[in-house]
């Protein structure tokens, strides 16, 4: 675990979002980081597809980026790697 410094405005955004979505501030920040990381690594995926990946990771009991991406590789290859 580490400390991440963010702007006061981002912290306020996290606070509001976490309250609205019944998550802790840290859980909300981690959620956004997961979505952002998957979006950057998989620009062909839309938000709904990224959420599906996160749901499958939760069902598997953990967030393992290598496993998530390996499972998505066949679909991306079939789709030509981009939208």
KEPASE-379848 format. One line per field, with one value per atom (N, C-alpha, C): residue in three letters; x, y, z; atom name. Coordinates in nm, 3 decimals. Example, Ala and Ser with C-alpha at 12.3 -4.5 7.8 and 13.67 -1.06 7.14 Angstrom:
REM residues 2
residu = ALA, ALA, ALA, SER, SER, SER
x = 1.319, 1.230, 1.320, 1.285, 1.367, 1.290
y = -0.569, -0.450, -0.330, -0.225, -0.106, 0.003
z = 0.780, 0.780, 0.780, 0.708, 0.714, 0.787
atome = N, CA, C, N, CA, C
REM end
This chain:
REM residues 83
residu = UNK, UNK, UNK, UNK, UNK, UNK, UNK, UNK, UNK, UNK, UNK, UNK, UNK, UNK, UNK, UNK, UNK, UNK, UNK, UNK, UNK, UNK, UNK, UNK, UNK, UNK, UNK, UNK, UNK, UNK, UNK, UNK, UNK, UNK, UNK, UNK, UNK, UNK, UNK, UNK, UNK, UNK, UNK, UNK, UNK, UNK, UNK, UNK, UNK, UNK, UNK, UNK, UNK, UNK, UNK, UNK, UNK, UNK, UNK, UNK, UNK, UNK, UNK, UNK, UNK, UNK, UNK, UNK, UNK, UNK, UNK, UNK, UNK, UNK, UNK, UNK, UNK, UNK, UNK, UNK, UNK, UNK, UNK, UNK, UNK, UNK, UNK, UNK, UNK, UNK, UNK, UNK, UNK, UNK, UNK, UNK, UNK, UNK, UNK, UNK, UNK, UNK, UNK, UNK, UNK, UNK, UNK, UNK, UNK, UNK, UNK, UNK, UNK, UNK, UNK, UNK, UNK, UNK, UNK, UNK, UNK, UNK, UNK, UNK, UNK, UNK, UNK, UNK, UNK, UNK, UNK, UNK, UNK, UNK, UNK, UNK, UNK, UNK, UNK, UNK, UNK, UNK, UNK, UNK, UNK, UNK, UNK, UNK, UNK, UNK, UNK, UNK, UNK, UNK, UNK, UNK, UNK, UNK, UNK, UNK, UNK, UNK, UNK, UNK, UNK, UNK, UNK, UNK, UNK, UNK, UNK, UNK, UNK, UNK, UNK, UNK, UNK, UNK, UNK, UNK, UNK, UNK, UNK, UNK, UNK, UNK, UNK, UNK, UNK, UNK, UNK, UNK, UNK, UNK, UNK, UNK, UNK, UNK, UNK, UNK, UNK, UNK, UNK, UNK, UNK, UNK, UNK, UNK, UNK, UNK, UNK, UNK, UNK, UNK, UNK, UNK, UNK, UNK, UNK, UNK, UNK, UNK, UNK, UNK, UNK, UNK, UNK, UNK, UNK, UNK, UNK, UNK, UNK, UNK, UNK, UNK, UNK, UNK, UNK, UNK, UNK, UNK, UNK, UNK, UNK, UNK, UNK, UNK, UNK
x = 0.085, 0.000, 0.090, 0.044, 0.123, 0.033, 0.095, 0.023, 0.028, -0.086, -0.095, -0.146, -0.073, -0.116, -0.201, -0.317, -0.408, -0.451, -0.506, -0.550, -0.670, -0.690, -0.807, -0.936, -0.939, -1.060, -1.088, -0.985, -1.006, -1.052, -0.997, -1.040, -1.187, -1.229, -1.371, -1.458, -1.411, -1.483, -1.495, -1.386, -1.388, -1.485, -1.482, -1.569, -1.716, -1.752, -1.891, -1.932, -1.847, -1.878, -1.886, -1.793, -1.792, -1.918, -1.962, -2.084, -2.205, -2.213, -2.327, -2.333, -2.218, -2.212, -2.187, -2.197, -2.181, -2.049, -1.942, -1.807, -1.724, -1.616, -1.520, -1.448, -1.385, -1.308, -1.199, -1.130, -1.025, -1.081, -1.196, -1.257, -1.298, -1.349, -1.388, -1.265, -1.158, -1.035, -0.981, -0.981, -0.932, -1.020, -1.150, -1.242, -1.207, -1.190, -1.155, -1.019, -0.924, -0.791, -0.799, -0.878, -0.892, -0.952, -1.059, -1.123, -1.025, -0.956, -0.860, -0.746, -0.695, -0.586, -0.631, -0.748, -0.798, -0.830, -0.881, -0.911, -0.784, -0.678, -0.552, -0.489, -0.497, -0.435, -0.519, -0.648, -0.741, -0.830, -0.776, -0.856, -0.974, -0.975, -1.086, -1.209, -1.191, -1.303, -1.380, -1.512, -1.592, -1.614, -1.677, -1.696, -1.773, -1.877, -1.957, -1.871, -1.785, -1.698, -1.596, -1.544, -1.451, -1.522, -1.644, -1.720, -1.744, -1.768, -1.785, -1.656, -1.542, -1.414, -1.398, -1.434, -1.423, -1.519, -1.636, -1.732, -1.677, -1.617, -1.557, -1.442, -1.364, -1.253, -1.307, -1.415, -1.476, -1.529, -1.590, -1.640, -1.526, -1.411, -1.293, -1.228, -1.269, -1.220, -1.103, -1.058, -0.945, -0.931, -0.860, -0.829, -0.686, -0.671, -0.539, -0.532, -0.461, -0.457, -0.415, -0.313, -0.265, -0.373, -0.446, -0.552, -0.667, -0.704, -0.813, -0.779, -0.660, -0.620, -0.604, -0.553, -0.538, -0.673, -0.772, -0.906, -0.972, -0.931, -0.989, -0.918, -0.794, -0.715, -0.783, -0.844, -0.909, -1.021, -1.101, -1.210, -1.154, -1.050, -0.991, -0.929, -0.864, -0.803, -0.912, -1.024, -1.133, -1.196, -1.195, -1.254, -1.154, -1.035, -0.934, -0.855, -0.872, -0.793, -0.838, -0.940, -0.987, -1.131, -1.193, -1.331, -1.332
y = -0.116, 0.000, 0.123, 0.227, 0.350, 0.471, 0.583, 0.709, 0.773, 0.816, 0.884, 1.024, 1.123, 1.262, 1.303, 1.357, 1.405, 1.547, 1.615, 1.752, 1.756, 1.871, 1.888, 1.867, 1.915, 1.899, 1.752, 1.674, 1.531, 1.461, 1.501, 1.441, 1.471, 1.593, 1.628, 1.545, 1.527, 1.442, 1.299, 1.249, 1.114, 1.106, 1.207, 1.208, 1.205, 1.290, 1.295, 1.163, 1.112, 0.988, 0.869, 0.863, 0.750, 0.751, 0.867, 0.877, 0.835, 0.884, 0.853, 0.705, 0.641, 0.501, 0.404, 0.454, 0.371, 0.297, 0.368, 0.313, 0.404, 0.348, 0.434, 0.519, 0.625, 0.709, 0.626, 0.543, 0.460, 0.361, 0.301, 0.205, 0.274, 0.396, 0.470, 0.504, 0.548, 0.579, 0.455, 0.342, 0.218, 0.178, 0.194, 0.163, 0.246, 0.376, 0.462, 0.426, 0.389, 0.351, 0.224, 0.127, 0.003, 0.032, 0.110, 0.142, 0.217, 0.314, 0.390, 0.304, 0.216, 0.129, 0.036, -0.024, -0.114, -0.038, 0.084, 0.165, 0.201, 0.237, 0.271, 0.150, 0.035, -0.085, -0.150, -0.117, -0.178, -0.070, 0.015, 0.125, 0.076, -0.049, -0.101, -0.133, -0.138, -0.171, -0.046, -0.059, 0.052, 0.034, 0.131, 0.128, 0.004, -0.034, -0.152, -0.278, -0.291, -0.409, -0.411, -0.295, -0.288, -0.328, -0.283, -0.322, -0.472, -0.532, -0.677, -0.748, -0.697, -0.755, -0.748, -0.634, -0.618, -0.711, -0.733, -0.825, -0.968, -1.006, -1.141, -1.155, -1.049, -1.053, -1.070, -1.001, -1.014, -1.155, -1.213, -1.350, -1.448, -1.419, -1.505, -1.483, -1.377, -1.353, -1.258, -1.200, -1.108, -1.031, -0.921, -0.842, -0.874, -0.951, -0.988, -0.941, -0.834, -0.771, -0.869, -0.949, -1.042, -1.142, -1.193, -1.290, -1.225, -1.103, -1.032, -1.008, -0.959, -0.927, -1.052, -1.160, -1.285, -1.338, -1.324, -1.370, -1.286, -1.163, -1.071, -1.079, -1.128, -1.130, -1.201, -1.319, -1.384, -1.300, -1.231, -1.149, -1.030, -0.969, -0.854, -0.895, -1.012, -1.059, -1.086, -1.145, -1.174, -1.046, -0.941, -0.814, -0.727, -0.776, -0.700, -0.605, -0.615, -0.536, -0.394, -0.351, -0.215, -0.205, -0.097, -0.072, 0.011
z = 0.000, 0.000, 0.000, -0.063, -0.070, -0.061, -0.066, -0.061, -0.200, -0.247, -0.375, -0.349, -0.394, -0.375, -0.494, -0.464, -0.568, -0.534, -0.631, -0.609, -0.515, -0.456, -0.369, -0.447, -0.572, -0.654, -0.682, -0.714, -0.739, -0.612, -0.498, -0.372, -0.346, -0.377, -0.362, -0.457, -0.580, -0.675, -0.622, -0.567, -0.508, -0.391, -0.306, -0.189, -0.231, -0.327, -0.374, -0.441, -0.528, -0.599, -0.504, -0.411, -0.318, -0.232, -0.191, -0.112, -0.195, -0.317, -0.404, -0.439, -0.450, -0.492, -0.376, -0.254, -0.133, -0.130, -0.165, -0.159, -0.069, -0.017, 0.053, -0.051, -0.006, -0.098, -0.165, -0.088, -0.146, -0.247, -0.217, -0.310, -0.439, -0.429, -0.549, -0.633, -0.568, -0.641, -0.710, -0.642, -0.702, -0.819, -0.807, -0.917, -1.041, -1.022, -1.134, -1.192, -1.108, -1.158, -1.241, -1.196, -1.273, -1.410, -1.412, -1.539, -1.630, -1.576, -1.655, -1.708, -1.624, -1.666, -1.778, -1.761, -1.865, -1.994, -1.982, -2.100, -2.176, -2.104, -2.171, -2.238, -2.173, -2.227, -2.336, -2.341, -2.436, -2.498, -2.583, -2.638, -2.722, -2.762, -2.842, -2.757, -2.625, -2.537, -2.497, -2.492, -2.442, -2.291, -2.230, -2.085, -2.040, -2.112, -2.074, -2.078, -2.178, -2.188, -2.075, -2.040, -1.928, -1.799, -1.779, -1.660, -1.657, -1.773, -1.779, -1.738, -1.782, -1.741, -1.589, -1.532, -1.387, -1.313, -1.369, -1.308, -1.310, -1.422, -1.430, -1.332, -1.317, -1.221, -1.080, -1.049, -0.916, -0.894, -0.995, -0.984, -0.961, -1.021, -1.004, -0.868, -0.799, -0.665, -0.655, -0.767, -0.760, -0.891, -0.883, -1.001, -1.040, -1.146, -1.196, -1.342, -1.364, -1.496, -1.605, -1.580, -1.682, -1.721, -1.623, -1.652, -1.726, -1.685, -1.751, -1.897, -1.923, -2.060, -2.144, -2.087, -2.161, -2.204, -2.118, -2.151, -2.259, -2.272, -2.369, -2.504, -2.507, -2.628, -2.746, -2.727, -2.843, -2.905, -2.821, -2.873, -2.950, -2.895, -2.962, -3.097, -3.099, -3.223, -3.329, -3.286, -3.379, -3.434, -3.350, -3.392, -3.468, -3.487, -3.561, -3.473, -3.340, -3.248, -3.230, -3.302, -3.287, -3.332, -3.293, -3.335, -3.461
atome = N, CA, C, N, CA, C, N, CA, C, N, CA, C, N, CA, C, N, CA, C, N, CA, C, N, CA, C, N, CA, C, N, CA, C, N, CA, C, N, CA, C, N, CA, C, N, CA, C, N, CA, C, N, CA, C, N, CA, C, N, CA, C, N, CA, C, N, CA, C, N, CA, C, N, CA, C, N, CA, C, N, CA, C, N, CA, C, N, CA, C, N, CA, C, N, CA, C, N, CA, C, N, CA, C, N, CA, C, N, CA, C, N, CA, C, N, CA, C, N, CA, C, N, CA, C, N, CA, C, N, CA, C, N, CA, C, N, CA, C, N, CA, C, N, CA, C, N, CA, C, N, CA, C, N, CA, C, N, CA, C, N, CA, C, N, CA, C, N, CA, C, N, CA, C, N, CA, C, N, CA, C, N, CA, C, N, CA, C, N, CA, C, N, CA, C, N, CA, C, N, CA, C, N, CA, C, N, CA, C, N, CA, C, N, CA, C, N, CA, C, N, CA, C, N, CA, C, N, CA, C, N, CA, C, N, CA, C, N, CA, C, N, CA, C, N, CA, C, N, CA, C, N, CA, C, N, CA, C, N, CA, C, N, CA, C, N, CA, C, N, CA, C, N, CA, C, N, CA, C, N, CA, C, N, CA, C, N, CA, C
REM end
